[in-house]
Amino acid sequence: MFVPTLMNLADEEQQARWLQPALNYDILGTYAQTELTHGSNVRGMHTTATYDPDLFEDGGWHIYTPSLEAVKWWPGGLGKSCNCCILMARVIIKGKDYGPHPFFFQVRDWETHASLPGIELRDIGSKLGYNGMDNGAMRITHVNIPRRNLLMKFVIVEKDGTYRKVGDDKMLFGTMTYTRLKISSGAGFNLAKAVTSTVRYSAVRRQFQMQRVVLGADIDNHLDDDEKDALAAQDQLKNLVKPSKRTEAQVLDYSSQQFIIFPQLALAFAMHFAGQEAEKLYNAALLEFKASKFDALTEMHVLTSTLKAVSTVLMADGMEQCRKCMGGHGFLNAAGVGPQYLSALPQATYEGDFVVLSIQVGQQLLNAVSSKMMKGKTSNRKTPSLQYIYEYDPAKRQLPPKAAELDSLLQNHDFLMAALKSRANYIHYASAQTFQEEVAAAGGKMGAETLDTVKIEFMRMTYAHAYVLYSDFFKQRLTELETQSPKVASVLKLVFELFCLTVMDQSYDRGGGFGDFVGAGALPADGQSQVLRRIKQLLKDIRPHAVPLVDGWNIPDFLLNSVLGRYDGRVYEALYESTKNEPLNETDISEGYYKHLQYLLHPERKHQDQAAAASAAPAPPSAGRAAL
C-alpha cells in the first residue's frame, strides 16, 4: 500500500521526492495504520500529529504515540526491513482534531539503517504462517517532521495552520479499494495452487480396490448369500489380510475424493475470473476518478469489498480441504499446501475481515432494496452489479420447477444463474424486512444497536451476493471462450455447472444451501436428490479433464514447492529425497540420545556418569588452608 498511497494521495512535488525512489527501491516503505487496539476502526486510532508553525522554517508536525494502545502494530516489513512508511495519524491544529491523515514518515537512517531517535521498532513475533514477513511494531516519542510530509493532494495545511481541502477527497478511498482488489484477485490463484498439488497427488496415489466381493480381498471361490451369512467372524478376519489380485485404484477415481476436490477446482476458476474482471472494471473506473468523475465509486466499493471478504475466506477453507484430502503426507511441510495455507490465511483478516466488510456490503444491499421498495426505483446506474435486486418482485410468488423438468434445467446455465439470483434476493429482501421490524421495535430509530440486530443477515447477504458475482463473471468468460477456444469452453462449462450446483447443494460457506433455494422458490423441496445426481454426473465428466485443468494454470514446480504436486508425478522419490535436508538426519545419533534417551534406556549409565563427574571434580580446600 506504500506506493499506491503515494501515487493517489501525494501531490506532484511530493511524488517527485518520494515516488520514484520508492519505485526504484532506493527507499523501502510500508503502510502504518493499524494500532495495538484499533484495526478496522480507523477513526478510533490514537497516534497524533500536532501542527506547530514554529518547527523548521516552514512549520512542522509533532508526531507522538500517546499510550501503549496507540503503538502501531502489524505493518509488514516495519520490524526490520523498511526505512520509511506512510503513517496514519490524527491531525491536530490549534486544538482541533481533523481525524486521521497520511504522512510520509522516515523511521530508519538512510545510510546506517539504524532506527531514528524517538522511534522504537520491534518485530511482533512469530505467527501461524507468513513468517518471512517481519510485521512490526512502532512506538513514537516526540518526533518532529516537516509540514510538507503530510500528503497534500487533497488536503493542504498552510504555514499558518490553515486547513483546507482541494479537489475531491473521494480519492482517499482509492488505496484501500485497490488493496482489497489485489488481495481478492490472488485468492483464486492461491486456491489453484492447493488444488493442483492435490489433484496431481490424488492421480498418483493408489489405495485399495475400487470394488470388493467381500471384505479385504478377492477370493477364488465366491460365496452365495447363505454362505456369506454363515461366515464366521474368524473367517472374515482371515479375508482381511489375504493378498488381493486386483490393482489398487487411483485415489482420484473415488467419487468421495472428487466430491471434495472438484468443487474447490471450480471455485478457484470462479474466483480467478471474478478477480480478473473486477480488475478491468477498476482500471476503467480509475480513469474516471482521475477525471473527477466518481459515479463508479460505490460500485467499486461494493465489488471489491464483497470479493475481498468472501474470496479470502473461501480460499483459506478450500486450501485446508485440499490439505486434508492429501492424507497423512499432506501434513508434511514438504507437501507444500500446509505452509501455503498458513501464509495465505492472514489475507482473510488484514485490510478488512469478513465481518467488517460484510457490514459495509450488507448496508449497500439494503439500500438497493430500500430504493426499490420505498422509492420505486428500477435501477441505479452507479451500482450495475446490483441490478438483479431492482429486477426482483418480492410480491410475486416464484413457483419452483416441477421435478420432471428439473433434470434438464440443472444443465441450463441461464436457469442456474437465475436460481442464484433468486436465492440472493430471497435473503436480501427477507433481511430488509427483518431490519424494518427491528427499526419499528426501536421506535423508528436506526442507530448502531438497530444495525447490530441484522449483522448476521449481512453476512449471509454478502455470501449470496458473492455467488451471483462469481457466476456472472464466470459466464462472461465462458461466452468469450466459446469463440476463442470452443474445446476449452466445453470443459469449463462442466466446471461452471459444478460451481453453481455446489452452491445450490451444500454451499461453500456455513450459510444456507439447498434450503435457501427452496425458500426462494428456485428449487422444489424434493429436488435435492436430483441436484446430487447431477453433481455426481459432473464429477464423472470432469474426472478425465482434472489433471489437464490444473496443468492449465501452468504453475511451475518451484512455485508449488510441493513434493506431492510435482508435474512429473515422481512424488515418492521427491518425498524421500526431501528428508536429506532435515537437520535431524545430519547425524545418525541425535544429541537428544546422549542427553536424555540413553539414561531412560540404560539407567545405570546415569549413576556411572555422576560418579565419574564427582571423581573428576577438584577437591575442596582443607580447613587449614582455609584458615590461612
C-alpha positions, 0 to 999 in steps of 0.5 A: 500500500506504500506506493499506491498511497503515494501515487493517489494521495501525494501531490506532484512535488511530493511524488517527485521526492518520494515516488520514484525512489520508492519505485526504484527501491532506493527507499523501502516503505510500508503502510502504518495504520493499524494500532495495538487496539484499533484495526478496522476502526480507523477513526478510533486510532490514537497516534497524533500529529500536532501542527506547530508553525514554529518547527523548521522554517516552514512549520512542522508536525509533532508526531507522538504515540500517546499510550501503549494502545496507540503503538502501531502494530502489524505493518509488514516489513516495519520490524526490520526491513523498511526505512520509511512508511506512510503513517496514519495519524490524527491531525491536530491544529490549534486544538482541533482534531481533523481525524486521521491523515497520511504522512510520509514518515522516515523511521530508519537512517538512510545510510546506517539503517539504524532506527531514528531517535524517538522511534522504537521498532520491534518485530511482533513475533512469530505467527501461524504462517507468513513468517518471512514477513517481519510485521512490526511494531512502532512506538513514537516519542516526540518526533518532529517532521516537516509540514510538507510530509503530510500528503497534500493532494487533497488536503493542504495545511498552510504555514499558518495552520490553515486547513483546507481541502482541494479537489475531491477527497473521494480519492482517499478511498482509492488505496484501500479499494485497490488493496482489497482488489489485489488481495481478492484477485490472488485468492483464486490463484492461491486456491489453484495452487492447493488444488493442483498439488492435490489433484496431481497427488490424488492421480498418483496415489493408489489405495485399495480396490475400487470394488470388493466381493467381500471384505479385504480381498478377492477370493477364488471361490465366491460365496452365495448369500447363505454362505456369506451369512454363515461366515464366521467372524474368524473367517472374515478376519482371515479375508482381511489380510489375504493378498488381493489380485486386483490393482489398487485404484487411483485415489482420484477415481473415488467419487468421495475424493472428487466430491471434495476436490472438484468443487474447490477446482471450480471455485478457484476458476470462479474466483480467478475470473471474478478477480480478473474482471473486477480488475478491468472494471477498476482500471476503467473506473480509475480513469474516471476518478482521475477525471473527477468523475466518481459515479463508479465509486460505490460500485467499486466499493461494493465489488471489491469489498464483497470479493475481498471478504468472501474470496479470502475466506473461501480460499483459506477453507478450500486450501485446508480441504485440499490439505486434508484430502492429501492424507497423512503426507499432506501434513508434511511441510514438504507437501507444500499446501500446509505452509501455503495455507498458513501464509495465505490465511492472514489475507482473510483478516488484514485490510478488512475481515469478513465481518467488517466488510460484510457490514459495509456490503450488507448496508449497500444491499439494503439500500438497493432494496430500500430504493426499490421498495420505498422509492420505486426505483428500477435501477441505479446506474452507479451500482450495475452489479446490483441490478438483479435486486431492482429486477426482483418482485418480492410480491410475486410468488416464484413457483419452483420447477416441477421435478420432471423438468428439473433434470434438464434445467440443472444443465441450463446455465441461464436457469442456474444463474437465475436460481442464484439470483433468486436465492440472493434476493430471497435473503436480501429482501427477507433481511430488509424486512427483518431490519424494518421490524427491528427499526419499528421495535426501536421506535423508528430509530436506526442507530448502531444497536438497530444495525447490530440486530441484522449483522448476521443477515449481512453476512449471509447477504454478502455470501449470496451476493458473492455467488451471483458475482462469481457466476456472472463473471464466470459466464462472461468468460465462458461466452468469450471462450466459446469463440476463442477456444470452443474445446476449452469452453466445453470443459469449463462449462462442466466446471461452471455447472459444478460451481453453481450446483455446489452452491445450490447443494451444500454451499461453500460457506456455513450459510444456507444451501439447498434450503435457501433455494427452496425458500426462494422458490428456485428449487422444489423441496424434493429436488435435492436428490436430483441436484446430487445426481447431477453433481455426481454426473459432473464429477464423472465428466470432469474426472478425465479433464482434472489433471489437464485443468490444473496443468492449465494454470501452468504453475511451475514446480518451484512455485508449488514447492510441493513434493506431492504436486510435482508435474512429473508425478515422481512424488515418492522419490521427491518425498524421500529425497526431501528428508536429506535436508532435515537437520535431524538426519545430519547425524545418525545419533541425535544429541537428544540420545546422549542427553536424555534417551540413553539414561531412560534406556540404560539407567545405570549409565546415569549413576556411572556418569555422576560418579565419574563427574564427582571423581573428576571434580577438584577437591575442596580446600582443607580447613587449614588452608582455609584458615590461612 
